[in-house]
Amino acid sequence: MSFGQGGPWGGPGSPGQDPYGTPGPDPYGTQTPDWAALADASAARARRKRWLMIGGGVLATAAVGAIVATAVVSMNKGDDRASKTDASELPAPPELPTESAAPEPTFSSVDPLPPPDPKDFISSAEKDKAPLSADTLFPGTKLTMGNRVYQKGATTRTTNCAAAAQGALGSILAANGCDQVIRATYSKDGVAVTVGVAVFEQETQALKAKAEAKDGIASLSGDGVPTFCRAPSVCRKVTNSIGRYVYFTVSGFTSGKDVTESDKDVYATGDDVAEFTFRQIFGRGRTQASAAATAPAA
């Protein structure tokens, strides 16, 4: 017997054989393995693992779905409870005061009276109570109209209306009830103008005297102004009225030269003084009307 050659190394009962000679497991690896059985066992294990994973996913999905469904049901139940809440269970709105503690403003149903008309106060002696004199009608020492400045000369006031007029005007003033005549003279660059204001009790008398007026007011010299506009000199004369006042102007050259239509300086001087006189008279009415409007009720 030599070692290294194959052959049965043992009899019955030897390792690797059963007592009847049936081949057993080969402890030395000399027997070929059953590859088909092994493959089937591996595939079975893979299928079992896959089904376990699928089953676990289904269970997890079902659990999440149950949780979401429970939450939705809970929310719906809350909405149902909110929608079914009785209005009587809601908090009541705060109560507002029905009446204010402060007194409410009241308005008169009577329309307010219109403001007084300034002309009403200079149309009759009854209402025209403001002080009247040469100083109130012709204040200051100068007269400024625009960029033109005139020096004020002599002033005078007389109740002998005829003495302050020339020609027929004196008798006309007296016949219509003239109360007084106030005069003032202004001059500039050799041109002078005298304005005379005849005062009546009522506007109707003044309008009648204005309509009948002839000739003109007598010029007033003095205080640096020589005699001017006396016959036979030709001068410009203007007559106008407002309320119970009639005002006259006579304007010309202090040199005695006759006035012609081309002498614009003479016309401008007469117009400026006439406009200033109108403003002064109307200003009397406006001042008295304003005082009457703000006076307390009697």
C-alpha positions in Angstrom: 0.0 0.0 0.0 1.4 3.3 -0.9 0.2 6.8 0.2 -0.8 9.3 -2.5 -3.1 7.0 -4.5 -6.8 7.1 -4.2 -8.8 4.2 -2.8 -11.0 3.4 0.0 -9.2 4.2 3.2 -11.5 2.6 5.6 -14.1 -0.1 5.9 -17.6 0.0 7.3 -17.9 2.6 10.0 -15.2 4.7 8.5 -15.7 8.5 8.5 -17.7 9.6 5.4 -19.8 6.5 5.2 -22.8 5.2 7.0 -22.7 1.5 8.3 -24.6 0.4 5.2 -22.2 1.9 2.7 -24.3 5.0 1.8 -22.1 7.9 1.0 -22.4 10.8 3.6 -21.1 14.3 3.8 -17.7 14.8 2.5 -15.8 16.5 5.4 -12.8 17.0 3.1 -14.6 18.7 0.2 -14.0 16.0 -2.2 -17.8 15.8 -3.1 -19.3 18.2 -5.7 -21.9 20.8 -4.1 -25.6 20.9 -5.2 -25.5 24.3 -7.1 -29.2 24.2 -8.1 -30.4 23.8 -4.6 -28.2 26.6 -3.4 -29.5 28.9 -6.1 -33.1 28.1 -5.2 -32.4 28.8 -1.5 -30.9 32.2 -2.3 -33.8 33.2 -4.6 -36.2 32.2 -1.9 -34.4 34.3 0.7 -34.4 37.3 -1.8 -38.2 37.0 -2.4 -38.9 36.8 1.3 -36.8 39.9 2.0 -38.6 41.8 -0.9 -42.0 40.9 0.4 -41.1 42.0 3.9 -40.0 45.4 2.6 -43.2 45.8 0.5 -45.3 44.8 3.4 -43.5 47.3 5.7 -44.0 50.2 3.1 -47.7 49.4 2.8 -48.1 49.4 6.6 -46.2 52.8 6.9 -48.3 54.3 4.1 -51.4 53.1 5.8 -50.3 54.5 9.1 -49.5 58.0 7.5 -52.9 58.0 5.7 -54.6 57.2 8.9 -52.9 60.1 10.7 -53.7 62.5 7.9 -57.3 61.4 7.8 -57.6 61.7 11.5 -56.2 65.3 11.3 -58.6 66.2 8.5 -61.6 64.8 10.4 -60.5 66.7 13.5 -60.3 70.0 11.5 -63.6 69.4 9.8 -65.2 68.8 13.2 -63.7 72.1 14.4 -65.1 73.9 11.4 -68.5 72.3 11.9 -68.4 73.4 15.5 -67.5 77.0 14.4 -70.2 77.1 11.8 -72.8 75.7 14.1 -72.0 78.3 16.9 -75.1 80.2 17.9 -75.0 83.9 17.3 -76.0 84.3 20.9 -72.7 82.8 21.9 -70.7 85.6 20.1 -69.4 88.5 22.1 -71.8 91.5 21.9 -70.6 94.7 20.2 -69.7 97.6 22.5 -72.6 99.8 23.2 -72.3 103.3 21.8 -73.7 106.4 23.5 -76.9 107.6 22.0 -76.4 111.2 23.0 -73.3 113.4 23.1 -72.5 115.1 26.3 -71.4 118.3 24.4 -74.2 120.5 23.2 -74.9 120.4 19.5 -74.5 123.6 17.5 -77.7 125.4 16.6 -78.3 127.5 13.5 -80.7 130.3 13.1 -83.4 129.9 10.5 -83.4 133.6 9.9 -81.1 134.7 7.0 -78.4 137.1 8.1 -78.9 140.7 7.1 -76.8 142.0 4.2 -73.9 144.2 5.1 -74.7 147.9 5.1 -74.1 149.8 1.9 -71.5 152.6 2.3 -73.4 154.9 0.0 -76.4 154.8 2.4 -74.3 156.6 5.0 -73.2 159.4 2.7 -76.6 160.0 1.1 -78.2 161.8 4.0 -77.1 164.0 6.9 -79.2 161.8 9.2 -76.8 158.8 8.8 -73.6 160.7 7.8 -72.3 161.5 11.3 -68.6 161.2 10.9 -66.5 164.4 11.5 -66.3 166.6 8.4 -63.7 169.3 7.7 -61.0 170.4 5.4 -58.5 168.2 7.4 -60.7 165.1 7.3 -61.3 165.4 3.5 -57.8 166.6 2.6 -55.3 165.3 5.2 -51.6 165.7 5.0 -49.4 168.1 3.1 -49.0 166.1 -0.1 -51.2 164.1 -2.4 -49.6 161.1 -4.2 -51.3 159.4 -7.1 -49.2 156.7 -8.7 -45.8 158.2 -9.3 -47.1 161.8 -9.2 -46.8 163.9 -6.1 -48.7 167.2 -5.6 -48.1 169.8 -2.9 -51.1 170.9 -0.9 -51.7 174.6 -0.8 -54.4 176.5 1.0 -57.7 175.0 2.4 -60.9 176.6 3.5 -64.4 175.9 4.7 -67.5 178.2 4.5 -71.2 177.9 5.0 -71.7 180.8 2.5 -71.8 178.5 -0.5 -72.3 181.3 -3.0 -69.0 183.0 -1.9 -67.0 179.9 -2.9 -68.4 179.8 -6.5 -68.0 181.8 -9.7 -70.8 183.1 -11.9 -74.2 181.4 -11.8 -73.0 178.5 -9.7 -73.3 180.4 -6.4 -77.0 181.0 -6.7 -77.6 177.4 -7.9 -75.9 176.1 -4.8 -77.9 178.4 -2.5 -81.2 177.6 -4.2 -80.7 173.8 -3.7 -80.0 174.1 0.0 -76.2 173.9 0.1 -74.9 173.7 3.7 -71.2 174.3 3.2 -68.4 174.3 0.8 -64.9 172.9 1.6 -62.0 173.8 -0.8 -58.4 172.8 -1.2 -55.7 173.6 -3.8 -52.9 171.3 -5.1 -50.0 172.2 -7.4 -47.2 170.6 -9.4 -44.8 172.1 -12.0 -46.7 175.3 -12.7 -50.1 173.6 -12.8 -52.6 174.1 -10.0 -56.1 172.8 -9.3 -58.7 173.8 -6.7 -61.3 171.3 -5.6 -64.5 172.4 -3.9 -67.0 170.0 -2.2 -70.5 171.3 -1.7 -72.5 169.5 1.0 -76.3 169.0 1.1 -78.7 167.4 3.5 -80.0 164.9 1.0 -78.7 163.2 -2.1 -81.7 164.4 -4.1 -80.6 168.0 -3.5 -77.1 167.3 -4.6 -78.2 165.6 -7.8 -80.4 168.6 -8.7 -77.5 171.0 -8.1 -75.2 168.9 -10.2 -77.7 168.8 -13.1 -78.1 172.6 -13.0 -74.5 173.6 -12.4 -72.9 176.3 -14.6 -69.6 178.1 -14.5 -67.6 176.6 -11.6 -66.0 176.8 -8.2 -63.7 179.7 -7.4 -60.0 178.9 -7.4 -58.2 179.2 -4.0 -54.7 180.7 -3.9 -52.2 181.0 -1.0 -49.5 178.9 0.7 -47.2 179.2 -2.3 -49.8 179.2 -5.0 -50.6 182.5 -6.8 -54.0 183.5 -8.1 -54.9 181.4 -11.1 -57.9 180.5 -13.2 -59.7 183.9 -12.9 -61.3 185.8 -15.8 -60.2 186.1 -18.5 -58.0 182.9 -18.2 -59.4 179.7 -19.8 -59.2 176.7 -17.4 -60.6 173.2 -17.3 -63.7 172.7 -15.1 -65.3 169.4 -14.0 -68.4 168.6 -11.9 -69.4 165.3 -10.3 -71.3 164.0 -7.3 -71.6 161.0 -4.9 -74.3 160.8 -2.3 -75.1 164.2 -0.8 -71.8 165.6 -2.0 -71.1 167.6 -5.2 -67.5 168.2 -6.0 -66.0 170.6 -8.6 -62.5 171.1 -9.9 -60.9 174.0 -11.7 -57.4 173.5 -13.0 -55.0 175.6 -15.1 -51.6 177.2 -15.2 -50.3 179.4 -12.4 -48.9 181.7 -15.0 -52.4 182.5 -16.3 -51.9 180.9 -19.7 -55.0 179.5 -21.3 -55.6 175.8 -21.1 -56.0 173.8 -24.4 -56.9 170.2 -25.1 -53.3 169.5 -25.7 -52.3 170.4 -22.2 -52.3 166.8 -20.8 -50.6 167.8 -17.5 -53.5 170.1 -16.6 -56.0 167.3 -17.4 -54.0 164.7 -15.4 -53.7 167.0 -12.4 -57.5 167.8 -12.4 -58.3 164.1 -12.8 -56.0 163.0 -10.0 -57.4 165.5 -7.5 -61.0 164.6 -8.5 -60.4 160.9 -8.1 -58.8 161.4 -4.7 -61.8 163.5 -3.6 -64.2 160.8 -4.7 -62.2 158.2 -2.7 -62.2 160.4 0.4 -66.0 160.8 0.3 -66.7 157.2 -0.4 -64.2 156.2 2.4 -66.5 158.1 4.9 -69.4 155.8 3.9 -67.3 152.7 4.1 -65.9 153.5 7.5 -69.3 154.2 8.9 -70.9 151.1 7.3 -68.1 148.9 8.8 -68.7 150.4 12.2 -72.5 149.8 12.0 -71.9 146.2 10.9 -69.8 145.4 13.9 -71.8 147.4 16.5 -73.6 145.3 19.1 -77.4 145.0 18.7 -79.4 147.5 20.6 
